[in-house]
Amino acid sequence: MRTAETADARMLLTPRQAAQALAISPRKLWGMTASGEIPYLKIGRLTRYSVDDIARWIESRRKPLSGEASK
C-alpha cells in the first residue's frame, strides 16, 4: 500500500532530493538557488523545491531541435 509519504508522491523536495533529481551536485543547486536561477520556496528556515516548479523550469530552458526552429 502506498502512502503520501512515498518519494514519488511528494510535492516538495529537499535540496538533496532536488539536486539528485536534476543530476547536479548539491553545491551547484545552492549556487543556482542563491542566484535566483531556479525557483524555490522558503518554509521557515527550510528551503524546498516544488516538483511542478522544477518541471516548468526545465521545460522553459529546453532548446528547440534544429528542425523545429523553422516551423
N, CA, C and O atoms as CSV, one atom per row, in Angstrom:
chain,resi,resn,atom,element,x,y,z
A,1,MET,N,N,0.842,-1.189,0.000
A,1,MET,CA,C,0.000,0.000,0.000
A,1,MET,C,C,0.883,1.246,0.000
A,1,MET,O,O,1.866,1.321,0.737
A,2,ARG,N,N,0.530,2.199,-0.813
A,2,ARG,CA,C,1.318,3.420,-0.922
A,2,ARG,C,C,0.722,4.502,-0.037
A,2,ARG,O,O,-0.489,4.559,0.175
A,3,THR,N,N,1.585,5.345,0.469
A,3,THR,CA,C,1.141,6.468,1.289
A,3,THR,C,C,1.637,7.763,0.669
A,3,THR,O,O,2.463,7.755,-0.244
A,4,ALA,N,N,1.128,8.864,1.173
A,4,ALA,CA,C,1.550,10.176,0.680
A,4,ALA,C,C,3.004,10.457,1.023
A,4,ALA,O,O,3.573,11.430,0.527
A,5,GLU,N,N,3.609,9.639,1.850
A,5,GLU,CA,C,4.991,9.837,2.248
A,5,GLU,C,C,5.992,9.235,1.264
A,5,GLU,O,O,7.194,9.443,1.427
A,6,THR,N,N,5.545,8.509,0.264
A,6,THR,CA,C,6.486,7.943,-0.693
A,6,THR,C,C,7.096,9.055,-1.530
A,6,THR,O,O,6.465,10.086,-1.763
A,7,ALA,N,N,8.318,8.842,-1.976
A,7,ALA,CA,C,9.064,9.892,-2.676
A,7,ALA,C,C,8.359,10.370,-3.941
A,7,ALA,O,O,8.413,11.562,-4.245
A,8,ASP,N,N,7.702,9.487,-4.687
A,8,ASP,CA,C,7.075,9.908,-5.933
A,8,ASP,C,C,5.789,10.684,-5.707
A,8,ASP,O,O,5.251,11.262,-6.652
A,9,ALA,N,N,5.284,10.712,-4.487
A,9,ALA,CA,C,4.057,11.442,-4.182
A,9,ALA,C,C,4.347,12.801,-3.549
A,9,ALA,O,O,3.421,13.570,-3.292
A,10,ARG,N,N,5.607,13.102,-3.299
A,10,ARG,CA,C,5.955,14.363,-2.643
A,10,ARG,C,C,5.787,15.540,-3.580
A,10,ARG,O,O,6.106,15.462,-4.767
A,11,MET,N,N,5.289,16.617,-3.037
A,11,MET,CA,C,5.126,17.843,-3.806
A,11,MET,C,C,6.362,18.726,-3.681
A,11,MET,O,O,6.676,19.494,-4.590
A,12,LEU,N,N,7.061,18.615,-2.554
A,12,LEU,CA,C,8.245,19.425,-2.304
A,12,LEU,C,C,9.445,18.523,-2.070
A,12,LEU,O,O,9.341,17.484,-1.418
A,13,LEU,N,N,10.578,18.932,-2.606
A,13,LEU,CA,C,11.803,18.175,-2.451
A,13,LEU,C,C,12.776,18.913,-1.551
A,13,LEU,O,O,12.818,20.144,-1.545
A,14,THR,N,N,13.553,18.165,-0.797
A,14,THR,CA,C,14.649,18.752,-0.034
A,14,THR,C,C,15.739,19.140,-1.027
A,14,THR,O,O,15.713,18.694,-2.174
A,15,PRO,N,N,16.689,19.957,-0.607
A,15,PRO,CA,C,17.790,20.293,-1.520
A,15,PRO,C,C,18.524,19.052,-2.030
A,15,PRO,O,O,18.876,18.989,-3.208
A,16,ARG,N,N,18.755,18.093,-1.188
A,16,ARG,CA,C,19.447,16.872,-1.613
A,16,ARG,C,C,18.623,16.118,-2.663
A,16,ARG,O,O,19.168,15.649,-3.662
A,17,GLN,N,N,17.327,16.003,-2.439
A,17,GLN,CA,C,16.454,15.310,-3.396
A,17,GLN,C,C,16.387,16.064,-4.722
A,17,GLN,O,O,16.423,15.455,-5.792
A,18,ALA,N,N,16.290,17.392,-4.646
A,18,ALA,CA,C,16.213,18.198,-5.870
A,18,ALA,C,C,17.507,18.088,-6.667
A,18,ALA,O,O,17.464,17.950,-7.889
A,19,ALA,N,N,18.651,18.147,-6.001
A,19,ALA,CA,C,19.931,18.016,-6.691
A,19,ALA,C,C,20.031,16.651,-7.361
A,19,ALA,O,O,20.488,16.540,-8.498
A,20,GLN,N,N,19.609,15.633,-6.660
A,20,GLN,CA,C,19.643,14.286,-7.218
A,20,GLN,C,C,18.707,14.181,-8.435
A,20,GLN,O,O,19.076,13.593,-9.451
A,21,ALA,N,N,17.513,14.743,-8.330
A,21,ALA,CA,C,16.554,14.696,-9.429
A,21,ALA,C,C,17.090,15.438,-10.663
A,21,ALA,O,O,16.825,15.034,-11.795
A,22,LEU,N,N,17.833,16.509,-10.443
A,22,LEU,CA,C,18.389,17.295,-11.545
A,22,LEU,C,C,19.748,16.771,-12.017
A,22,LEU,O,O,20.306,17.274,-12.993
A,23,ALA,N,N,20.273,15.770,-11.329
A,23,ALA,CA,C,21.576,15.177,-11.653
A,23,ALA,C,C,22.697,16.215,-11.585
A,23,ALA,O,O,23.580,16.262,-12.442
A,24,ILE,N,N,22.634,17.052,-10.532
A,24,ILE,CA,C,23.683,18.032,-10.275
A,24,ILE,C,C,24.112,17.895,-8.822
A,24,ILE,O,O,23.445,17.228,-8.031
A,25,SER,N,N,25.206,18.516,-8.482
A,25,SER,CA,C,25.685,18.442,-7.104
A,25,SER,C,C,24.866,19.371,-6.214
A,25,SER,O,O,24.326,20.369,-6.691
A,26,PRO,N,N,24.772,19.054,-4.936
A,26,PRO,CA,C,24.094,19.976,-4.012
A,26,PRO,C,C,24.731,21.362,-4.013
A,26,PRO,O,O,24.032,22.365,-3.869
A,27,ARG,N,N,26.052,21.425,-4.175
A,27,ARG,CA,C,26.743,22.722,-4.215
A,27,ARG,C,C,26.274,23.548,-5.412
A,27,ARG,O,O,26.049,24.751,-5.280
A,28,LYS,N,N,26.125,22.915,-6.582
A,28,LYS,CA,C,25.638,23.609,-7.781
A,28,LYS,C,C,24.204,24.100,-7.554
A,28,LYS,O,O,23.858,25.219,-7.936
A,29,LEU,N,N,23.378,23.262,-6.935
A,29,LEU,CA,C,21.996,23.663,-6.655
A,29,LEU,C,C,21.962,24.872,-5.734
A,29,LEU,O,O,21.185,25.800,-5.961
A,30,TRP,N,N,22.803,24.874,-4.689
A,30,TRP,CA,C,22.821,26.028,-3.778
A,30,TRP,C,C,23.211,27.298,-4.510
A,30,TRP,O,O,22.649,28.364,-4.258
A,31,GLY,N,N,24.176,27.186,-5.420
A,31,GLY,CA,C,24.570,28.352,-6.208
A,31,GLY,C,C,23.435,28.861,-7.072
A,31,GLY,O,O,23.212,30.069,-7.162
A,32,MET,N,N,22.714,27.948,-7.709
A,32,MET,CA,C,21.574,28.323,-8.550
A,32,MET,C,C,20.456,28.935,-7.709
A,32,MET,O,O,19.770,29.857,-8.149
A,33,THR,N,N,20.283,28.416,-6.502
A,33,THR,CA,C,19.265,28.947,-5.593
A,33,THR,C,C,19.639,30.360,-5.155
A,33,THR,O,O,18.811,31.271,-5.191
A,34,ALA,N,N,20.887,30.530,-4.745
A,34,ALA,CA,C,21.352,31.837,-4.259
A,34,ALA,C,C,21.266,32.912,-5.335
A,34,ALA,O,O,21.011,34.078,-5.034
A,35,SER,N,N,21.479,32.519,-6.592
A,35,SER,CA,C,21.438,33.498,-7.684
A,35,SER,C,C,20.019,33.742,-8.199
A,35,SER,O,O,19.799,34.643,-9.008
A,36,GLY,N,N,19.052,32.938,-7.731
A,36,GLY,CA,C,17.674,33.076,-8.186
A,36,GLY,C,C,17.427,32.407,-9.523
A,36,GLY,O,O,16.390,32.634,-10.145
A,37,GLU,N,N,18.362,31.587,-9.974
A,37,GLU,CA,C,18.227,30.926,-11.275
A,37,GLU,C,C,17.141,29.851,-11.272
A,37,GLU,O,O,16.498,29.616,-12.295
A,38,ILE,N,N,16.938,29.206,-10.144
A,38,ILE,CA,C,15.973,28.113,-10.054
A,38,ILE,C,C,14.919,28.474,-9.003
A,38,ILE,O,O,15.261,29.047,-7.969
A,39,PRO,N,N,13.647,28.151,-9.245
A,39,PRO,CA,C,12.605,28.501,-8.272
A,39,PRO,C,C,12.700,27.646,-7.004
A,39,PRO,O,O,13.019,26.458,-7.056
A,40,TYR,N,N,12.417,28.275,-5.885
A,40,TYR,CA,C,12.439,27.568,-4.604
A,40,TYR,C,C,11.470,28.223,-3.644
A,40,TYR,O,O,10.984,29.326,-3.890
A,41,LEU,N,N,11.195,27.539,-2.549
A,41,LEU,CA,C,10.311,28.059,-1.503
A,41,LEU,C,C,11.062,28.075,-0.185
A,41,LEU,O,O,11.889,27.203,0.079
A,42,LYS,N,N,10.775,29.054,0.629
A,42,LYS,CA,C,11.287,29.074,1.994
A,42,LYS,C,C,10.115,28.784,2.914
A,42,LYS,O,O,9.081,29.449,2.854
A,43,ILE,N,N,10.286,27.801,3.751
A,43,ILE,CA,C,9.286,27.461,4.763
A,43,ILE,C,C,10.012,27.573,6.098
A,43,ILE,O,O,10.719,26.659,6.522
A,44,GLY,N,N,9.821,28.704,6.738
A,44,GLY,CA,C,10.629,28.983,7.922
A,44,GLY,C,C,12.078,29.079,7.490
A,44,GLY,O,O,12.419,29.882,6.622
A,45,ARG,N,N,12.932,28.264,8.091
A,45,ARG,CA,C,14.344,28.249,7.726
A,45,ARG,C,C,14.669,27.213,6.667
A,45,ARG,O,O,15.811,27.114,6.219
A,46,LEU,N,N,13.673,26.444,6.267
A,46,LEU,CA,C,13.891,25.366,5.305
A,46,LEU,C,C,13.766,25.858,3.869
A,46,LEU,O,O,12.931,26.712,3.571
A,47,THR,N,N,14.581,25.327,2.996
A,47,THR,CA,C,14.477,25.587,1.561
A,47,THR,C,C,13.931,24.327,0.916
A,47,THR,O,O,14.441,23.229,1.143
A,48,ARG,N,N,12.897,24.489,0.114
A,48,ARG,CA,C,12.281,23.352,-0.570
A,48,ARG,C,C,12.065,23.712,-2.035
A,48,ARG,O,O,12.001,24.885,-2.404
A,49,TYR,N,N,11.956,22.676,-2.857
A,49,TYR,CA,C,11.802,22.834,-4.298
A,49,TYR,C,C,10.543,22.102,-4.739
A,49,TYR,O,O,10.389,20.909,-4.478
A,50,SER,N,N,9.648,22.814,-5.406
A,50,SER,CA,C,8.405,22.229,-5.891
A,50,SER,C,C,8.688,21.375,-7.125
A,50,SER,O,O,9.372,21.812,-8.050
A,51,VAL,N,N,8.163,20.171,-7.128
A,51,VAL,CA,C,8.317,19.279,-8.280
A,51,VAL,C,C,7.745,19.953,-9.526
A,51,VAL,O,O,8.362,19.906,-10.590
A,52,ASP,N,N,6.586,20.573,-9.407
A,52,ASP,CA,C,5.955,21.243,-10.554
A,52,ASP,C,C,6.786,22.433,-11.031
A,52,ASP,O,O,6.945,22.633,-12.236
A,53,ASP,N,N,7.319,23.227,-10.094
A,53,ASP,CA,C,8.151,24.377,-10.471
A,53,ASP,C,C,9.409,23.924,-11.200
A,53,ASP,O,O,9.816,24.536,-12.188
A,54,ILE,N,N,10.018,22.855,-10.713
A,54,ILE,CA,C,11.227,22.345,-11.357
A,54,ILE,C,C,10.907,21.843,-12.762
A,54,ILE,O,O,11.674,22.085,-13.694
A,55,ALA,N,N,9.783,21.147,-12.922
A,55,ALA,CA,C,9.389,20.652,-14.248
A,55,ALA,C,C,9.177,21.822,-15.212
A,55,ALA,O,O,9.618,21.765,-16.360
A,56,ARG,N,N,8.506,22.881,-14.753
A,56,ARG,CA,C,8.290,24.058,-15.601
A,56,ARG,C,C,9.616,24.750,-15.923
A,56,ARG,O,O,9.818,25.215,-17.045
A,57,TRP,N,N,10.516,24.818,-14.941
A,57,TRP,CA,C,11.817,25.442,-15.138
A,57,TRP,C,C,12.608,24.677,-16.194
A,57,TRP,O,O,13.231,25.284,-17.065
A,58,ILE,N,N,12.586,23.358,-16.120
A,58,ILE,CA,C,13.277,22.533,-17.108
A,58,ILE,C,C,12.687,22.789,-18.499
A,58,ILE,O,O,13.425,22.996,-19.462
A,59,GLU,N,N,11.371,22.773,-18.597
A,59,GLU,CA,C,10.710,22.982,-19.889
A,59,GLU,C,C,11.049,24.357,-20.475
A,59,GLU,O,O,11.235,24.485,-21.685
A,60,SER,N,N,11.129,25.379,-19.626
A,60,SER,CA,C,11.426,26.728,-20.113
A,60,SER,C,C,12.856,26.848,-20.630
A,60,SER,O,O,13.155,27.747,-21.415
A,61,ARG,N,N,13.725,25.967,-20.205
A,61,ARG,CA,C,15.123,26.014,-20.619
A,61,ARG,C,C,15.419,25.096,-21.800
A,61,ARG,O,O,16.528,25.101,-22.333
A,62,ARG,N,N,14.426,24.310,-22.206
A,62,ARG,CA,C,14.619,23.356,-23.296
A,62,ARG,C,C,14.847,24.110,-24.602
A,62,ARG,O,O,14.112,25.042,-24.927
A,63,LYS,N,N,15.858,23.704,-25.338
A,63,LYS,CA,C,16.171,24.305,-26.625
A,63,LYS,C,C,15.414,23.535,-27.710
A,63,LYS,O,O,15.312,22.310,-27.639
A,64,PRO,N,N,14.883,24.243,-28.715
A,64,PRO,CA,C,14.181,23.529,-29.796
A,64,PRO,C,C,15.181,22.724,-30.623
A,64,PRO,O,O,16.346,23.097,-30.762
A,65,LEU,N,N,14.694,21.614,-31.165
A,65,LEU,CA,C,15.530,20.832,-32.078
A,65,LEU,C,C,15.743,21.631,-33.344
A,65,LEU,O,O,14.921,22.489,-33.665
A,66,SER,N,N,16.795,21.387,-34.063
A,66,SER,CA,C,17.118,22.179,-35.244
A,66,SER,C,C,15.988,22.192,-36.283
A,66,SER,O,O,15.783,23.205,-36.951
A,67,GLY,N,N,15.256,21.083,-36.426
A,67,GLY,CA,C,14.150,21.021,-37.367
A,67,GLY,C,C,12.922,21.756,-36.892
A,67,GLY,O,O,12.104,22.188,-37.705
A,68,GLU,N,N,12.775,21.909,-35.570
A,68,GLU,CA,C,11.590,22.578,-35.017
A,68,GLU,C,C,11.682,24.092,-35.113
A,68,GLU,O,O,10.647,24.759,-35.118
A,69,ALA,N,N,12.852,24.645,-35.188
A,69,ALA,CA,C,13.029,26.101,-35.198
A,69,ALA,C,C,12.429,26.741,-36.441
A,69,ALA,O,O,12.012,27.898,-36.398
A,70,SER,N,N,12.380,26.014,-37.537
A,70,SER,CA,C,11.875,26.592,-38.781
A,70,SER,C,C,10.358,26.475,-38.918
A,70,SER,O,O,9.779,27.029,-39.852
A,71,LYS,N,N,9.716,25.764,-38.004
A,71,LYS,CA,C,8.252,25.575,-38.098
A,71,LYS,C,C,7.489,26.743,-37.602
A,71,LYS,O,O,6.258,26.729,-37.618
